[in-house]
Amino acid sequence: MNVDLVTSEDLQQFKNDLLKEIGDMMGQPPGKEKQWIKGCDVRKLLGISNGTLQNLRLNGTLPFTKIGGTMYYRNSVIQNLLEGKV
């Protein structure tokens, strides 16, 4: 039987790597738009209420990803809505 020990340093390194990857996914590379935006920013962009945003989520018009208690939306989908492509 092979046993691998996980040290607190290993866990700390894993945490740092995971946070960096999440930050890279959520971050904004120089010269590019954000890939994901929060619900409050979506409401401002679209000029809608929280209830309307919820209805868009529920009827499938606006796909989202939930991390913790925060909803995130793809910027490309929001731009398509603004341009009337959806």
C-alpha positions as CSV (number, residue, x, y, z in Angstrom):
1,M,0.0,0.0,0.0
2,N,1.4,3.4,-1.1
3,V,0.7,6.3,1.3
4,D,1.3,9.9,0.3
5,L,1.6,12.5,3.1
6,V,0.1,15.9,2.5
7,T,1.8,18.6,4.5
8,S,0.5,22.0,5.4
9,E,3.0,23.5,2.9
10,D,1.4,21.4,0.2
11,L,-2.1,22.6,1.1
12,Q,-0.9,26.2,1.2
13,Q,0.7,25.8,-2.3
14,F,-2.5,24.3,-3.6
15,K,-4.5,27.2,-2.2
16,N,-2.2,29.7,-3.8
17,D,-2.4,27.9,-7.1
18,L,-6.2,27.7,-7.0
19,L,-6.6,31.3,-6.1
20,K,-4.3,32.4,-8.9
21,E,-6.2,30.3,-11.4
22,I,-9.5,31.8,-10.3
23,G,-8.0,35.2,-10.4
24,D,-6.8,34.6,-13.9
25,M,-10.3,33.4,-15.0
26,M,-12.0,36.4,-13.4
27,G,-9.3,39.0,-14.2
28,Q,-9.0,41.4,-17.0
29,P,-5.9,40.9,-19.2
30,P,-4.4,44.2,-20.4
31,G,-6.3,45.5,-23.5
32,K,-9.1,43.0,-23.1
33,E,-12.6,43.3,-21.6
34,K,-13.5,41.3,-18.5
35,Q,-14.7,37.8,-19.4
36,W,-17.1,37.5,-16.4
37,I,-19.1,40.3,-14.8
38,K,-21.2,40.4,-11.6
39,G,-25.0,40.7,-11.5
40,C,-24.9,44.3,-10.2
41,D,-22.9,45.4,-13.2
42,V,-25.2,43.5,-15.5
43,R,-28.2,45.3,-14.1
44,K,-26.5,48.7,-14.6
45,L,-25.5,47.8,-18.2
46,L,-29.0,46.5,-19.2
47,G,-30.9,49.1,-17.1
48,I,-33.0,46.4,-15.4
49,S,-34.1,45.5,-11.8
50,N,-32.9,42.7,-9.7
51,G,-36.3,40.9,-10.3
52,T,-35.9,41.2,-14.1
53,L,-32.4,39.8,-13.9
54,Q,-33.7,36.9,-11.9
55,N,-36.4,36.3,-14.5
56,L,-33.8,36.3,-17.3
57,R,-31.9,33.6,-15.3
58,L,-34.9,31.5,-14.6
59,N,-36.2,31.4,-18.2
60,G,-32.8,30.6,-19.5
61,T,-32.2,33.8,-21.5
62,L,-29.2,34.7,-19.4
63,P,-26.9,31.8,-18.4
64,F,-24.8,32.3,-15.3
65,T,-22.3,30.8,-13.0
66,K,-22.6,31.0,-9.2
67,I,-19.5,31.1,-7.1
68,G,-20.2,31.3,-3.4
69,G,-23.2,33.6,-3.2
70,T,-22.3,35.7,-6.2
71,M,-23.7,35.3,-9.7
72,Y,-21.4,35.9,-12.7
73,Y,-22.4,36.4,-16.3
74,R,-20.3,36.1,-19.5
75,N,-19.6,39.5,-20.9
76,S,-20.0,38.2,-24.4
77,V,-23.6,37.1,-23.7
78,I,-24.4,40.5,-22.2
79,Q,-22.9,42.3,-25.2
80,N,-25.1,40.1,-27.5
81,L,-28.1,41.1,-25.5
82,L,-27.2,44.8,-25.8
83,E,-26.8,44.4,-29.6
84,G,-30.1,42.6,-29.9
85,K,-28.5,39.3,-31.1
86,V,-30.4,37.2,-28.5
